[in-house]
């Protein structure tokens, strides 16, 4: 039985509310995160100040960029 594939990798597509970039705040570890993308990217780093910078990023796109930034000295092992 073939089931339909549900894709949600874009904010403009159907099911976009399931994307990490979806504009739905989440509360985890005692903090409010603007999107799941903000939380995901921040977890790559050990530095609490840099984590806050990512949490306070103005958009999920900026949070992602910060998550890939040249702050490797603060990065957790095994992250990209």
C-alpha positions in Angstrom: 0.0 0.0 0.0 1.5 3.3 -1.1 0.8 6.2 1.2 1.0 9.8 0.1 4.2 11.7 1.0 3.7 14.7 3.2 6.3 17.4 2.5 6.6 20.5 4.7 10.0 22.0 4.0 8.7 25.4 2.9 6.7 28.1 4.8 4.6 28.6 1.7 3.6 25.0 1.0 0.7 23.0 2.3 1.5 21.6 5.8 4.0 24.5 6.3 3.0 24.7 10.0 5.1 21.6 10.6 8.3 23.3 9.3 11.0 24.4 11.8 10.6 27.8 10.2 6.9 28.0 11.1 5.9 31.1 13.0 4.8 29.2 16.1 6.7 29.9 19.3 7.6 27.0 21.5 8.6 26.8 25.2 11.5 24.5 26.1 14.0 24.5 29.0 12.2 27.5 30.7 12.5 29.8 27.6 10.3 30.9 24.8 11.7 30.3 21.4 10.3 32.1 18.4 10.4 29.0 16.2 11.7 25.4 16.4 14.5 26.5 14.1 15.8 28.9 16.7 15.9 26.2 19.3 17.5 23.6 17.0 20.3 25.9 15.9 21.0 27.1 19.4 21.5 23.6 20.7 24.6 23.3 18.5 26.5 25.5 20.9 27.8 25.4 24.5 28.1 29.1 25.0 24.9 30.4 26.8 25.5 33.9 25.4 25.6 32.7 21.8 22.6 30.5 22.5 20.7 33.7 23.5 21.9 35.5 20.4 20.4 32.8 18.3 17.2 32.7 20.4 16.8 36.4 19.9 17.5 36.3 16.2 14.9 38.3 14.2 14.0 35.4 11.9 14.5 31.7 11.6 16.6 32.3 8.5 19.0 34.4 10.7 18.9 31.8 13.4 20.0 29.2 10.8 22.8 31.5 9.6 24.0 32.0 13.1 23.9 28.2 13.6 26.3 27.8 10.7 28.5 30.7 11.7 32.2 30.6 12.4 31.7 30.0 16.2 33.1 26.5 16.0 35.0 27.0 19.3 31.7 27.0 21.1 30.1 24.2 19.1 29.1 20.9 20.6 30.9 17.9 19.2 29.2 16.1 16.4 27.2 19.1 15.1 27.3 20.8 11.7 
